[in-house]
């Protein structure tokens, strides 16, 4: 039965290696998907931020304009209004706004006074329109710049419109800037029309009381959104905006629809008393092959590795058969070769297991192929450095000081290393040496990035000692890793990621030990403890 199973070892090895490759490929693919989604969401959030920030800039302008009316108790002429706005280049500094206007709150019998104010300012005869059943009216009596579009709005009673009136009432009650729902502006005098909106700020003695009038700003929706989005580098998103309470009227929609397969998301953002819904999609998604190039490379490499594994298993089977055939004439040599083969297989298995673990963890923590390659290569280098130390010993073991010195040589000179590490001679066996090398590599990397060896750091001290373990247990190694900083680190430093997980896995799984981190205003203190394995027989 066993002999029959041995015949299928190459096939079994191929399937096992291929399954491992599939798992690795899927992990990389999921990482690529998450990375693409994160990049898209970041661009989408930046687009929303540009819209909201531009609205806030316009609100600041409206508040300054209200201050002008408050300072003059509402008696602002077109000349003084124009001089005030001349200090601000609206078209250059705040593109997207149609202008700044003032609508006076009047009673039914005050139309002539409002029309007289308009005529004195603009030499324009108009009327207060449209007809309304409201007891109060708010005709527009001032608006700048005096373009044809804006002049067409003079005399318009904004309080007669339900949507505008709701925003104006809210502005009076709250005393804060309020956004209207989507409307068609009276400035839309051409065939090319857009949905628009307005921001109102009540000019009133006190919040909640009857307003004397309203400082306001009209916006064409698409013109405003286009100007806001163009305030920085182009963003790879298409955008549409609608008011949650009036979803059938689009405030803005990009002319170019999102392509098939593009990532999409929707955000609801409260803005000045309204809830705007932003619907976004990728503007130019890359081809699937380019987006998932990393997982494709891992998949192809895994397939080739599976073939190589099967071939290696076949070769090993053939070598075993030759060894059995020559056993009768060279029993001692065959026995020696068998022992050597077992030792080699054991070491290869251990190394492959470690490499596979590093690859899986690096793929899980990587945001792209480059970061995966850098992390994977750095950890292999740490493993290789310890292997060089082990290779120079009669038995597979390594000195603790040599491991630490190998890692610290990345950033310190030899005399500095000698001053910063201190402790008795401690010899680790092969398994512990590999595990501790990974821990030392991650701690040193963190120190160079964020800690005592970084530009913000003030130094690093490593001390260790060996003490008795619990009754009947091996001796315990205690390492004090202390980093000093020139700034307050009581809230922690650097992001927690794969390195922290690898340290915990190595200490708990491989070394059966513990690690504690204590952040203080002056630095970081790490204490590591794990039992030492008995020294091997020589």
MARLOVO-180609 format. One line per field, with one value per residue (C-alpha): z, x, y. Coordinates in Angstrom, 2 decimals, decimal comma, m for minus. Example, Ala and Ser with C-alpha at 12.3 -4.5 7.8 and 13.67 -1.06 7.14 Angstrom:
MARLOVO-180609
c3	7,80_7,14
c1	12,30_13,67
c2	m4,50_m1,06
//
This chain:
MARLOVO-180609
c3	0,00_0,96_m2,19_m4,25_m2,52_m3,18_m6,89_m6,64_m4,54_m7,48_m8,22_m4,54_m4,25_m7,38_m6,07_m2,61_m4,03_m6,50_m3,70_m1,70_m4,77_m5,23_m1,64_m2,02_m5,33_m3,80_m0,85_m3,22_m5,38_m2,37_m1,34_m4,80_m4,66_m1,22_m2,37_m5,47_m3,37_m0,85_m3,59_m5,19_m1,88_m1,13_m4,48_m3,94_m0,46_m1,82_m4,46_m1,74_0,37_m2,52_m2,94_0,78_1,18_m1,72_m0,19_3,12_1,34_m0,15_3,29_4,64_1,85_2,67_6,36_5,48_3,25_6,05_8,24_5,69_5,87_9,66_9,97_7,79_9,32_5,92_4,07_1,49_m1,90_m5,08_m5,03_m1,51_m2,29_m5,44_m3,61_m1,02_m3,62_m5,67_m2,96_m3,87_m7,36_m7,29_m10,78_m10,13_m6,44_m6,02_m9,40_m9,54_m7,82_m9,96_m7,71_m4,33_m3,81_m1,25_m1,02_1,21_3,34_2,61_3,21_0,53_0,27_m0,07_m3,67_m4,96_m2,44_m3,48_m7,18_m6,55_m4,87_m7,90_m10,32_m8,33_m8,31_m11,84_m13,80_m14,58_m14,56_m13,47_m11,20_m8,08_m9,39_m9,39_m7,81_m4,41_m1,52_1,04_3,41_3,15_0,01_m0,61_m3,96_m5,05_m4,96_m5,20_m7,07_m8,31_m10,68_m12,90_m15,72_m18,02_m16,09_m12,72_m13,88_m14,98_m11,32_m10,01_m8,55_m8,24_m5,01_m3,74_m0,80_m3,27_m4,10_m1,70_m1,89_m1,51_1,26_3,31_3,24_4,09_7,06_8,30_7,99_10,07_12,76_13,08_12,34_10,30_6,55_4,97_1,63_m0,54_m2,38_m6,13_m8,20_m11,58_m11,10_m12,61_m14,14_m16,58_m19,55_m22,22_m23,81_m21,83_m18,45_m15,29_m11,92_m9,28_m5,56_m3,24_0,13_2,39_5,39_7,21_7,96_11,25_14,67_16,50_15,45_15,39_14,82_11,61_9,10_7,47_4,41_3,15_1,86_m0,61_m3,33_m6,35_m7,93_m11,14_m9,96_m12,65_m12,99_m9,24_m9,03_m12,02_m10,54_m7,12_m8,51_m10,68_m7,60_m7,50_m9,59_m11,66_m9,73_m11,40_m10,49_m12,13_m9,87_m9,63_m6,85_m5,81_m2,79_m0,65_m0,22_m3,97_m5,67_m9,06_m9,67_m10,24_m8,93_m10,99_m13,18_m15,20_m18,90_m19,33_m17,76_m15,74_m17,77_m17,13_m14,23_m12,53_m8,73_m7,31_m3,99_m2,52_0,32_2,09_3,49_5,57_4,22_5,56_6,53_3,52_2,88_m0,38_m1,89_m3,82_m6,27_m7,59_m9,84_m11,29_m14,29_m16,03_m14,35_m15,46_m17,33_m15,04_m16,20_m15,11_m11,84_m10,89_m12,36_m8,95_m8,37_m11,95_m11,34_m8,04_m9,75_m12,58_m10,12_m7,95_m10,93_m11,92_m8,31_m8,29_m11,42_m9,91_m6,72_m8,64_m10,67_m7,50_m5,95_m9,05_m8,87_m5,19_m5,96_m8,61_m6,28_m3,57_m6,03_m7,00_m3,33_m2,68_m5,67_m4,45_m0,79_m1,10_m2,21_m0,23_2,86_4,93_2,15_1,53_5,24_5,30_2,18_3,71_6,86_4,79_2,66_5,72_7,22_3,97_3,60_7,17_6,67_3,31_4,85_7,70_5,37_2,92_5,78_7,03_3,54_2,88_6,18_5,41_1,90_3,14_5,86_3,55_0,96_3,59_4,86_1,48_m0,35_m3,73_m5,43_m4,61_m0,87_m0,94_m2,66_m0,24_2,88_1,58_0,57_3,88_5,94_3,78_4,27_8,05_7,80_5,54_7,90_10,77_8,49_7,81_11,57_11,96_9,07_10,89_13,91_14,48_15,51_14,35_16,88_16,98_19,46_20,58_20,35_16,74_15,73_17,23_15,75_12,28_12,44_13,94_11,29_8,99_10,74_13,29_13,21_15,07_17,96_18,42_18,48_21,17_23,38_22,90_23,53_26,66_28,23_28,85_26,09_25,12_22,53_20,70_18,80_15,14_15,71_18,36_16,36_13,30_15,37_17,37_14,20_12,84_16,10_16,10_12,44_13,02_16,16_14,44_11,39_13,60_15,49_12,23_10,90_13,96_17,07_18,69_15,46_13,43_12,86_15,77_18,04_20,69_20,99_21,61_24,48_24,55_27,74_28,48_31,27_31,94_35,09_36,49_35,11_37,06_38,98_36,60_33,61_31,43_32,16_31,05_28,85_29,60_27,10_27,86_24,63_25,40_22,80_23,63_21,82_21,64_21,70_23,74_22,80_25,53_22,82_20,83_17,60_14,11_12,77_14,03_11,16_9,95_11,84_15,17_14,24_13,13_16,43_18,45_16,33_16,63_20,40_21,30_18,67_18,15_21,35_23,81_25,28_25,94_24,93_26,63_25,32_27,60_26,07_28,25_27,57_26,99_24,95_24,56_26,76_25,42_27,63_26,01_27,92_26,64_27,92_26,54_25,05_26,59_24,85_22,22_22,87_21,12
c1	0,00_2,78_4,68_1,61_1,23_4,88_4,22_1,91_4,24_5,11_1,41_0,65_3,54_2,35_m1,21_m0,05_2,34_m0,30_m2,86_m0,39_0,21_m3,52_m3,85_m0,90_m2,25_m5,66_m4,09_m2,16_m5,25_m7,34_m4,58_m4,64_m8,41_m8,23_m5,47_m7,42_m10,55_m8,60_m7,07_m10,47_m12,12_m9,29_m9,81_m13,58_m13,23_m10,84_m13,43_m16,07_m13,61_m12,97_m16,72_m17,31_m14,21_m15,24_m18,71_m17,10_m14,96_m18,11_m19,75_m16,83_m17,40_m21,12_m20,37_m18,04_m20,75_m23,33_m20,86_m20,89_m24,69_m24,71_m22,10_m24,15_m27,50_m28,65_m28,05_m25,58_m25,41_m24,32_m21,13_m20,13_m21,19_m19,06_m16,05_m16,33_m16,47_m13,70_m11,28_m12,15_m11,65_m14,58_m14,06_m10,35_m10,23_m13,64_m14,74_m18,09_m20,15_m22,52_m22,29_m23,18_m26,59_m28,89_m32,65_m34,59_m37,49_m40,50_m44,23_m46,98_m47,02_m43,27_m42,78_m42,25_m39,50_m37,65_m38,05_m36,78_m33,68_m33,06_m33,48_m31,13_m28,48_m28,77_m30,95_m33,10_m36,89_m38,29_m41,00_m41,26_m42,21_m43,79_m47,21_m47,48_m49,87_m47,10_m47,39_m43,67_m41,58_m37,80_m37,01_m33,37_m32,21_m28,41_m26,31_m22,73_m21,05_m23,64_m23,63_m26,62_m27,44_m27,39_m29,29_m32,12_m32,57_m33,22_m36,70_m37,23_m39,08_m37,21_m39,62_m42,39_m40,69_m41,27_m37,73_m36,02_m38,44_m37,68_m33,95_m34,57_m36,83_m34,19_m31,51_m33,65_m34,34_m30,76_m28,82_m26,42_m25,81_m28,35_m28,33_m31,42_m32,64_m31,97_m33,77_m33,50_m31,94_m33,62_m30,19_m30,80_m31,61_m29,86_m30,76_m27,99_m29,61_m28,38_m29,85_m28,65_m28,78_m28,38_m26,76_m28,67_m27,43_m30,06_m29,36_m31,29_m30,84_m30,95_m31,32_m34,96_m36,29_m37,68_m34,86_m34,21_m33,02_m30,77_m27,23_m27,11_m25,05_m26,48_m24,64_m25,06_m24,60_m22,31_m20,30_m19,70_m18,76_m16,41_m14,65_m14,32_m12,92_m10,40_m8,84_m6,16_m4,71_m7,29_m9,01_m9,72_m13,43_m16,73_m19,15_m22,86_m24,58_m28,21_m30,13_m31,40_m34,80_m35,16_m33,43_m35,06_m33,18_m29,46_m27,27_m24,33_m23,58_m20,42_m21,09_m18,95_m20,55_m18,43_m17,19_m18,32_m16,56_m15,60_m15,68_m18,51_m19,50_m22,01_m21,55_m24,24_m22,82_m24,74_m23,96_m25,42_m28,77_m29,13_m28,07_m26,17_m25,65_m22,38_m22,35_m18,88_m17,19_m13,73_m13,20_m10,59_m10,17_m7,03_m7,38_m7,82_m4,48_m2,58_m4,49_m3,78_m0,29_1,15_m1,27_m0,68_3,07_2,57_0,21_2,66_5,54_3,47_2,61_6,27_7,15_4,56_6,11_9,58_8,35_6,86_10,04_12,12_9,93_10,41_14,16_14,15_12,18_14,70_17,62_15,96_15,52_19,19_20,14_18,09_19,67_23,19_22,42_23,59_27,12_27,53_25,36_27,41_27,55_23,82_23,15_25,31_23,62_20,23_21,11_22,49_19,36_17,11_19,11_18,97_15,25_14,69_16,55_14,92_11,51_12,22_13,51_10,62_8,13_9,70_9,86_6,24_5,17_7,10_5,62_2,05_2,44_4,24_1,48_m1,20_0,40_1,50_m0,37_1,25_3,82_6,72_5,98_5,51_8,90_10,67_9,21_9,78_13,40_14,24_13,00_14,81_18,00_17,51_17,05_20,10_22,28_21,55_22,16_25,66_26,28_25,01_27,14_30,30_29,65_30,41_26,79_23,76_23,77_24,41_25,57_22,97_25,47_26,33_22,66_22,10_25,33_24,37_21,05_22,44_25,18_22,42_22,57_25,44_29,22_31,01_32,15_28,62_27,22_29,73_28,54_24,85_24,61_25,73_25,18_26,73_27,44_24,25_24,16_20,90_20,17_19,13_15,38_15,69_18,35_16,08_13,07_15,04_16,67_13,19_12,29_15,57_15,08_11,58_12,56_15,62_13,54_10,95_13,73_15,19_11,77_10,09_12,19_15,55_17,55_15,29_16,01_13,64_15,35_18,01_19,55_19,15_20,34_20,06_20,85_20,25_20,77_20,11_18,30_16,93_13,60_10,68_11,31_12,33_12,30_15,20_16,97_15,21_16,75_15,56_16,30_15,71_15,37_15,25_14,78_15,06_13,25_13,45_9,66_6,71_5,89_3,40_0,73_2,87_4,86_4,39_1,56_1,02_1,28_2,75_6,05_4,22_2,32_5,54_7,24_4,35_4,17_7,94_8,02_4,93_5,11_8,83_10,41_7,54_8,19_6,56_7,04_5,80_5,96_5,85_5,69_6,87_7,25_10,95_10,96_10,00_10,95_10,50_11,08_11,49_11,60_11,89_13,34_16,70_16,93_19,62_23,00_23,47_25,93_29,23
c2	0,00_2,42_1,62_2,41_5,78_6,61_6,33_9,35_11,54_13,88_14,39_15,00_17,45_19,26_19,60_20,72_23,34_24,50_24,87_26,94_29,10_29,61_30,77_33,17_34,48_35,09_36,93_39,22_39,71_40,73_43,13_44,71_45,07_46,69_49,03_50,09_50,65_52,73_54,90_55,43_56,34_58,77_60,53_60,57_62,06_64,68_65,65_66,08_68,07_70,46_71,06_71,61_73,78_76,02_76,46_77,42_80,02_81,56_81,56_83,60_86,14_86,32_86,86_89,72_91,22_90,95_92,82_95,66_95,91_95,64_98,40_100,76_99,66_98,41_101,69_100,40_102,07_100,39_102,49_101,38_97,83_97,86_99,32_96,57_93,79_95,40_94,31_90,71_89,35_86,94_85,54_84,87_83,98_82,31_80,96_79,19_81,93_84,03_87,07_88,58_90,17_91,71_91,18_93,59_92,33_94,60_94,73_94,72_98,53_99,03_97,92_101,45_102,15_98,96_99,79_103,31_101,89_99,66_102,60_104,85_102,11_100,72_103,21_100,19_100,15_96,80_95,43_93,30_89,86_87,34_87,84_86,15_85,60_86,03_88,99_89,70_90,10_90,03_91,68_91,70_95,33_94,91_92,37_92,48_92,05_93,74_91,19_90,66_87,49_89,24_92,33_90,02_89,04_92,59_92,89_89,13_88,24_85,19_84,78_83,86_80,54_77,63_76,23_79,59_80,65_77,50_78,32_81,99_81,11_78,67_81,37_83,76_81,18_79,94_83,11_80,93_80,50_78,16_76,38_76,21_73,17_72,93_75,59_77,23_80,65_83,71_84,36_81,48_83,73_81,63_78,30_76,59_76,13_74,47_73,61_76,00_76,74_79,71_80,43_82,85_84,80_86,87_90,55_90,90_92,52_89,18_85,50_84,41_87,96_89,42_89,96_93,34_91,50_88,75_88,70_85,84_84,17_82,32_79,40_77,44_73,85_72,44_75,66_75,67_71,97_72,23_75,27_73,63_70,38_72,24_73,90_71,18_68,37_66,44_63,65_60,28_60,29_61,14_62,99_63,68_65,63_65,78_67,01_64,12_65,82_66,50_63,56_64,10_67,37_66,97_69,77_68,52_65,51_64,89_64,70_61,57_58,49_56,07_53,08_49,53_47,82_51,09_51,19_53,29_54,79_57,20_59,68_61,74_64,99_67,58_71,05_74,31_72,81_70,48_66,91_66,52_63,07_62,60_59,67_58,89_56,37_55,78_58,01_55,86_52,46_50,60_47,29_44,31_42,88_45,99_46,32_42,70_42,36_41,44_38,57_37,39_37,26_35,43_32,99_32,24_31,91_29,57_27,41_27,17_26,40_23,58_22,11_22,40_20,73_17,85_17,50_17,61_14,91_12,78_13,28_12,38_9,23_8,29_8,95_6,86_4,03_4,20_4,26_1,12_m0,66_0,10_m0,73_m4,35_m3,39_m0,15_m0,38_2,02_4,61_4,26_4,72_7,85_9,21_8,51_10,42_13,31_13,35_13,44_16,30_18,25_17,64_18,72_22,00_22,67_22,04_24,44_27,15_26,75_26,91_30,15_31,66_30,72_32,29_35,50_35,61_35,19_37,80_40,25_39,84_40,38_43,60_45,00_47,77_47,09_44,86_47,20_47,24_43,45_43,02_45,40_43,78_40,24_40,99_42,73_39,79_37,26_39,29_39,12_35,35_35,01_37,09_34,71_31,72_33,09_33,22_29,65_28,44_29,51_27,25_23,58_23,00_25,02_27,86_31,62_34,25_36,82_39,68_38,74_38,75_42,20_43,54_42,28_44,16_47,39_47,65_48,95_52,34_52,38_52,14_49,32_51,53_52,87_49,33_48,36_51,25_50,58_46,82_45,02_41,63_38,23_35,75_33,94_31,16_30,42_27,22_27,29_27,64_30,34_32,19_32,42_33,53_36,12_37,46_38,26_40,05_42,01_42,94_44,32_46,25_47,75_48,70_50,40_52,23_53,55_54,62_56,05_55,52_55,99_55,60_57,92_61,63_62,36_59,83_60,37_56,94_53,22_51,00_47,20_45,25_41,58_39,11_35,43_34,33_31,10_29,94_28,48_25,27_22,52_24,94_26,24_29,49_32,70_35,39_38,97_41,75_45,44_47,43_51,17_53,94_57,64_60,46_64,20_64,52_63,22_59,61_58,79_58,33_55,85_56,10_54,79_52,61_49,04_46,60_43,35_43,91_43,92_40,77_39,04_39,98_38,59_35,44_34,81_35,39_33,41_30,69_30,09_31,39_30,69_34,13_37,50_41,14_44,32_47,90_50,95_54,44_57,29_61,04_60,42_57,23_53,59_50,64_47,09_44,07_40,64_37,35_33,78_30,49_29,34_25,88_23,61_23,84_21,08_18,29_18,76
//
